[in-house]
């Protein structure tokens, strides 16, 4: 009977440890979930990069605002990258 209790206690400990490991895996944030965070910011980055490309390739200087617009887009991209790196 003592051997059965010891075996049962060991199985209970292994089961509890397995459950704890599973809970930690489910509850802990992973790198994959971090990559899925802030989808609107990531979409904005893609849009800003496309807008920058369109500005750079445009035949017009947009009334003298092309250079400043590209610089502003570059600044916005940089700030959003910093946000994603820190949040």
VENMOKA-V412608 format. One record per pair of residues at least 12 apart in sequence whose C-alpha atoms are under 8 Angstrom apart, sorted by sequence separation. I is the first residue (numbers start at 1). J is the second residue. D is the distance in whole Angstrom. If there is no record, write none. Layout:
I:J:D + I:J:D
This chain:
55:69:8 + 56:70:7 + 55:70:7 + 52:70:6 + 52:73:6 + 51:73:8 + 52:74:8 + 49:73:8 + 48:73:6 + 48:76:8 + 49:77:8 + 48:77:7 + 45:77:6 + 45:80:7 + 41:80:7 + 41:84:8 + 38:84:8
